[in-house]
Amino acid sequence: MTLESSEHSPLAQTGDLVQLVSPTNKVFIFHLVPGAELHTHRGLIRFDDLIGQPWGSQVFTHTGSAFFLFQPGPTDIWRETRRNTQIMYPKDIGYLLLKMGIGPGVTVLEAGTGSGALTTALAWAVGPHGAVFSYEIRPEMQNLARKNLEKLGLLDRVIFKLRDIEAGFDEQNVDALFLDLSNAYDFLAQARQALKPGGFFGAILPTTNQVARLLQALYDHHYAFVEVCEVMLRFYKPVPERLRPTDRMVAHTGYLCFARPMLLASPPPAAGSSSSSESEAVDPDGEL
Ligand SMILES: C[S@@+](CC[C@H](N)C(=O)[O-])C[C@H]1O[C@@H](n2cnc3c(N)ncnc32)[C@H](O)[C@@H]1O
């Protein structure tokens, strides 16, 4: 059972991924296994007592402490992801999923896997008929990501590869490819080999210096429709009488870069031809 298992049922069922939230907002996420128990700082909860309870209801520990019972959403999962690397933020992940057309049935490739936060979102988005290929150079990171995915029941959608992507990717004609590593600009030839022509390329980089290098490399490798952006998300205090932004915000995560690898027409069409050509689609200003 996965993150999506019984999303249409109003009741918690065996195997569901559930979230318990304490009065002080302490969160526990786990699968509902019959006979198992959760030991909290406020007492013990039997999973058998949760099975059949309506989502959103209050449940109680053996000492009488109340917890709320929910189905966790992707951002709840993200918050609980065990991490040893910088992980991608939901604000960036949400936009890239839409921008790169990553939805049910899509084949997507990413590097590096890191702690698997993005991998989790990709696996969730492509659904049971899609596939995620995830490359990582460090075995300990791959193991951590594997555990994070396994906990959510999404492991069967991900094919992990332990490799320096300098050596290239095994896959070809993937729909979308995303790089979250500091020197993404060094791997555009490899990315082009793996992507289907016109597919979706994306990367995230923390500094403008790295973005400038990536831009130059994208033009050198004939990628078009180039875009650079950053996503800013500001939360508000949800108090009707004093509605205003929260005191702090995550001011910077990274710059998102997107592009499409285009096919060059060969030979180029004659000058003055009125038909649209593939070479015209390679626009160094990225404004086509
Ligand atoms: C910032 S982390 C990725 C975080 C991940 N996107 C997440 O949301 O959890 C970058 C990862 O790229 C890996 N990496 C760096 N260079 C690599 C390379 N050449 N080939 C494969 N993986 C690489 C690093 O080991 C690290 O785990």
The ligand as an SDF file (V2000), in Angstrom:
LIG
                    3D

 27 29  0  0  0  0  0  0  0  0999 V2000
   21.8510   18.0490   -3.4260 C   0  0  0  0  0  0  0  0  0  0  0  0
   21.9270   16.3240   -3.4700 S   0  0  0  0  0  0  0  0  0  0  0  0
   20.4140   15.8690   -4.2760 C   0  0  0  0  0  0  0  0  0  0  0  0
   19.2110   16.0240   -3.3780 C   0  0  0  0  0  0  0  0  0  0  0  0
   17.9440   15.3970   -3.9230 C   0  0  0  0  0  0  0  0  0  0  0  0
   17.5080   16.0180   -5.1470 N   0  0  0  0  0  0  0  0  0  0  0  0
   16.8240   15.4500   -2.8790 C   0  0  0  0  0  0  0  0  0  0  0  0
   15.8450   16.1900   -3.0940 O   0  0  0  0  0  0  0  0  0  0  0  0
   16.9310   14.7470   -1.8610 O   0  0  0  0  0  0  0  0  0  0  0  0
   23.1160   16.0280   -4.7220 C   0  0  0  0  0  0  0  0  0  0  0  0
   23.5090   14.5660   -4.8660 C   0  0  0  0  0  0  0  0  0  0  0  0
   24.1900   14.3970   -6.1090 O   0  0  0  0  0  0  0  0  0  0  0  0
   25.1730   13.4080   -5.9600 C   0  0  0  0  0  0  0  0  0  0  0  0
   26.1420   13.5810   -7.0410 N   0  0  0  0  0  0  0  0  0  0  0  0
   27.0430   14.6060   -7.1760 C   0  0  0  0  0  0  0  0  0  0  0  0
   27.7740   14.4490   -8.3050 N   0  0  0  0  0  0  0  0  0  0  0  0
   27.3070   13.3100   -8.9080 C   0  0  0  0  0  0  0  0  0  0  0  0
   27.6620   12.6180  -10.1160 C   0  0  0  0  0  0  0  0  0  0  0  0
   28.6290   13.0820  -10.9270 N   0  0  0  0  0  0  0  0  0  0  0  0
   26.9880   11.4790  -10.4270 N   0  0  0  0  0  0  0  0  0  0  0  0
   26.0010   11.0160   -9.6230 C   0  0  0  0  0  0  0  0  0  0  0  0
   25.6230   11.6350   -8.4730 N   0  0  0  0  0  0  0  0  0  0  0  0
   26.2640   12.7640   -8.1000 C   0  0  0  0  0  0  0  0  0  0  0  0
   25.7290   13.6800   -4.5670 C   0  0  0  0  0  0  0  0  0  0  0  0
   26.3790   12.5510   -4.0350 O   0  0  0  0  0  0  0  0  0  0  0  0
   24.4700   14.0780   -3.7780 C   0  0  0  0  0  0  0  0  0  0  0  0
   23.9200   12.9740   -3.1010 O   0  0  0  0  0  0  0  0  0  0  0  0
  1  2  1  0
  2  3  1  0
  2 10  1  0
  3  4  1  0
  4  5  1  0
  5  6  1  0
  5  7  1  0
  7  8  2  0
  7  9  1  0
 10 11  1  0
 11 12  1  0
 11 26  1  0
 12 13  1  0
 13 14  1  0
 13 24  1  0
 14 15  1  0
 14 23  1  0
 15 16  2  0
 16 17  1  0
 17 18  1  0
 17 23  2  0
 18 19  1  0
 18 20  2  0
 20 21  1  0
 21 22  2  0
 22 23  1  0
 24 25  1  0
 24 26  1  0
 26 27  1  0
M  CHG  2   2   1   9  -1
M  END
$$$$
